[in-house]
Amino acid sequence: MGEQILALAMAVAGAGEEDRALLKPLCAAAETVWTARLREGMTTGTCGTVFCCAAAFTAAADFMVSRSGGVREFKAGEISVKGRDGADAAEVAGALRQTAERLMAPYAAETDFAFQGVRG
């Protein structure tokens, strides 16, 4: 499954062979994260190709952010520095993560739930 996830992530991220060394551990980490989030009774096999796609999208998002050059815009007084390359990498990465979440919604447990009491 790891090689399938890697191949998909490389295609989604537009990565070349020179990027394999970075993408491979990102794919393994994404696979581990999604496996841990599976609902009780679910397995990676239960999810079918959806699992591979979600892990690949997650790894590709992490890869794109790592290659974006970090800071998009910085201002200090009258000096302003704006990034050119990868300026939209964070937006694309966010969209990939949202897609992964949507794909895995039927199989994964919620992680962002919070309940806060309100005084009456």
PEKASUL-V410627 format. One record per residue. RES is the residue in three letters. PHI is phi in whole degrees, 0 to 359 (NA if undefined). BURIAL is # if it has 9 or more other C-alpha atoms within 8 Angstrom, else .. Layout:
res = <RES/RES>
phi = <PHI/PHI>
burial = <BURIAL/BURIAL>
This chain:
res = <MET/GLY/GLU/GLN/ILE/LEU/ALA/LEU/ALA/MET/ALA/VAL/ALA/GLY/ALA/GLY/GLU/GLU/ASP/ARG/ALA/LEU/LEU/LYS/PRO/LEU/CYS/ALA/ALA/ALA/GLU/THR/VAL/TRP/THR/ALA/ARG/LEU/ARG/GLU/GLY/MET/THR/THR/GLY/THR/CYS/GLY/THR/VAL/PHE/CYS/CYS/ALA/ALA/ALA/PHE/THR/ALA/ALA/ALA/ASP/PHE/MET/VAL/SER/ARG/SER/GLY/GLY/VAL/ARG/GLU/PHE/LYS/ALA/GLY/GLU/ILE/SER/VAL/LYS/GLY/ARG/ASP/GLY/ALA/ASP/ALA/ALA/GLU/VAL/ALA/GLY/ALA/LEU/ARG/GLN/THR/ALA/GLU/ARG/LEU/MET/ALA/PRO/TYR/ALA/ALA/GLU/THR/ASP/PHE/ALA/PHE/GLN/GLY/VAL/ARG/GLY>
phi = <NA/300/292/293/298/299/298/294/297/297/294/296/277/67/274/256/302/294/265/303/298/276/290/300/292/295/294/297/294/297/298/296/297/291/297/293/273/298/295/302/90/267/229/298/292/298/282/65/289/301/299/298/297/297/295/294/297/296/295/296/298/297/297/297/294/294/263/282/89/79/294/272/209/220/232/218/65/267/266/228/238/238/279/262/288/73/301/258/300/294/293/295/299/298/294/296/295/297/296/300/299/295/298/270/309/288/246/258/282/291/237/256/276/220/236/234/287/235/287/266>
burial = <././././#/#/./#/#/#/./#/#/./#/././././#/././#/#/./#/#/#/#/#/#/././#/#/./#/#/./././#/./#/././#/././#/#/#/#/#/#/#/#/#/#/#/#/#/#/#/#/././#/#/././#/./././././././#/././#/././#/#/./#/#/./#/#/#/./#/#/./#/#/#/./#/#/././#/#/./././././././././././.>
